[in-house]
Amino acid sequence: MTRKVADCRRSPSVMNCTLTISGEEEEVVRAAAEHAVSVHGHTDGPELRREIREGLEDELIPAIPRSGPPPPEGEIFDL
């Protein structure tokens, strides 16, 4: 499964927030919604979560598997 990224730098903000959240899609949507409410003053709801989901991008850096050693340096792998 491809990890997703929500990056505040890609959204207009008066506070110039630089937070980036990455993980599985549902984790990122939940965390980004909590951040949008607590830091940016948005109201949580289906519309906010839809906008977050539409703005997600695939993570470009491969994630390290949950178990086992990391791959050799410079090697790219699929999860």
Residue, then its C-alpha position, 0 to 999 in steps of 0.5 A: m500500500t502506498r503511503k500518503v502525505a498531507d503537507c501544510r506548505r501546499s495549502p494557503s495559510v496566514m501562519n506559514c505552517t510547515l507540518t507534513i503528515s505521512g502514513e496510511e491514508e486513513e491515518v493521515v486524513r484523521a491526523a490532518a483533520e485534527h491538526a486543521v481544527s486545533v491549529h488552523g481553526h477549521t471545523d471538522g466534518p465530511e467537507l474538510r476530510r474530503e478536501i484533505r483526502e483530495g489534497l493527499e499525495d503519494e509519499l515519494i520516499p519508500a517507507i521502512p518495513r515495520s519489521g526486519p532490517p532496513p534495506p542496504e543503503g541506496e536500494i529501493f524496495d517495494l512494500 
